[in-house]
Amino acid sequence: MIEAKELRKSYDRVEAVKGVSFSVERGQVVGLLGPNGAGKTTILKILTGYHCPTSGTALVGGTDVTEDPIAIKRRIGYLPESAPLYTDLTPAEYLDFMADARGLEGAERKKAIDKAVVSCSLGPVFHRPVEELSKGYRQRLGLAQAILHDPDILILDEPTTGLDPNQILEIRQLIRDLGQEKTVILSTHILQEVEAVCSRVLILNEGSIAAQGTTQEIGLALKGEERVNLRLRSQTPGFGKTELESALGRLSVFGAIRSLALEDGGRFACDISLRARASQGAAGAAAASEASAEAGEAVFKWAVSEGLILLELLPRKLSLEEIFVKLTDPRAGTDGGRK
Amino acid sequence: MKGFLPVFRREFRASFNSPVAFSLIVAFLIFTAGWLYFVTGFYAAGMADLSAYFGMMPIVLAFIVPALTMRSWAEEVRLGTAELLLTLPFGEFGTVAGKFAASFAVVVIAILLGLPVPIMAGFLGRFDPGVLFGQYLGVILVAASATAIGQWVSSRARNQVSAFLGSVVLLLALVLVDRVSSFLGAGGLAATILNWLSLARHYAGFGRGVLDSRDLLYYVATTLFFLYLTAWTIGRRKWS
């Protein structure tokens, strides 16, 4: 459906996208994940024909976006970053313009507008000027505009920014539903979002793909690096680093020692990674929190049985930055993600 | 011309959703009528002569039109809606032409709302409807060119203020350039070129009720040229 080959884009002297290739099949929901400035937005702008690539090609349904942009724009619904809207119109007038733009007429037009308004819950503000709308409503109007003409391809640049938690869940559900029959590419810097809605993930860093694969594969790679910070004190005299290392070996959930230090008063501070567990895609977030509770219990029981006093147990979530370090640094093995 | 109608309708509707169009129309009417009655001393002259009224139109339009066109692209870029507009299945020229038509329609409404002035003057003296038609056609053609030029400046400007100032300066220069040529002496090459460029010089014939196809062509060509230039400016941005 969508194929990018060696895409490159430079703005002035900055190279924002450095040779990115990927393909997206029909009916997939693909997430572009990466920190700000990773090139997510630039890639989406190229796919929608707003920017032309400096080199490389982007094919949508087999057609090059620079060759027949109008045909491609017709098939795409696009929500640009931060959902820009004409503030001098009401949502009703705005969707009217979009229906005009998409060539919708008569009964079909009314049906399309009604459907978009219901899907994005815009009813209460339908006749209020956009200027007066909250960020959440603006974002939803942007989304309504993108799905209005029932496009095969949806390109959503950070679709849930500015929404409250309930709205985020609603919009994610909407995207999942749309993903049943459409091809969706969305960008985000929120890991949970990818886990919640995407079937495939492309992780971008500094304009290149750091890793790509199914959500399960990437999830596994990331979950493998679940870490716990421990502070311990031993009641046994003469208990040193070596003893602690061998004791850790008997911990059922133990993976590897990342750092270990002996502090004043015979206290140890150590940072350990837990053993990799398979987590299952969309249910990943819930499963992970359950698993980390189990891990906590295991560590507590282990400490008791080893005669250690547990002073601190701090499960540590990897931040996105650390994930990038892990995925981009060749020394830290990327067991799940395909390079 | 894909996109012409949707863009035209949206822009036209939006200009009447905000006070912009209304204030400009009122400003135009007050200024032109005030100029006629107070500055040119229409009553004091004791002659039903409207040549001064039409003579100042290019200068008035050089201020009024930029106030309307300054938004057209500068505001789209600021709000980020340019990205939305340019990812719709439209060609650049259709979009540009739609925006042009919407601004032009507002200017034409303002000009036509000024009709009571010559009609009223018509009661005071004898007016040739043919001359009046020529004068109005001239004003509308100047407005078309000014709107296309204003939109082009807006497509190059970073914000509305610089779009406004840039358009006013450029339009005033184009209106007044034939005054410069009189210093150069008539008949010289430079003077001919400057006269040919002047928005006001081509307008003069219409003011006397003379329709010259070369003048007509000048305004149509200027308008189209700047519309294409705007579309080109917008299209080229994709590659930057």
Interface residues (C-beta under 8 A of the other chain):
Chain A: Y11 K45 T48 G49 Y50 H51 C52 I70 A71 K73 R74 I76 Y78 P80 E81 S82 P84 L85 Y86 T87 D88 L89 E93 F97 D100 A101 R102 P129 Q145
Chain B: K2 G3 L5 P6 R9 R10 R13 A14 N17 S18 L79 G80 T81 E83 L84 L86 T87 L88 P89 F90 G91 K238 W239 S240
